[in-house]
């Protein structure tokens, strides 16, 4: 769960340009505006099994399924929202 929370926080920092990296090196913003939830949905390309473990691939499903009440205004409010959200459906069971 800690890894997923950290991934989502890094994703937030990249999308909102709080770190000095190019968003295009990691993600493609989805241009579909008719979806529910937040407006910062990410496009998920088809990837191989090996690539599915990379940060930029494993975080997309959880990021796109953030609840409507997730506060994206500031990093602090986003962290608080992430901590209150149940992400157990995104954990892999081995």
WORA-V236309 format. One record per helix or strand of 2 or more residues. SS is the DSSP state (H for helix, E for strand). FROM is the first residue (numbers start at 0). LEN is the number of residues. If there is no record, write none. Layout:
ss->SS from->FROM len->LEN
ss->SS from->FROM len->LEN
This chain:
ss->H from->1 len->14
ss->H from->22 len->3
ss->H from->50 len->3
ss->H from->54 len->4
ss->H from->59 len->5
ss->H from->74 len->10
ss->H from->87 len->3
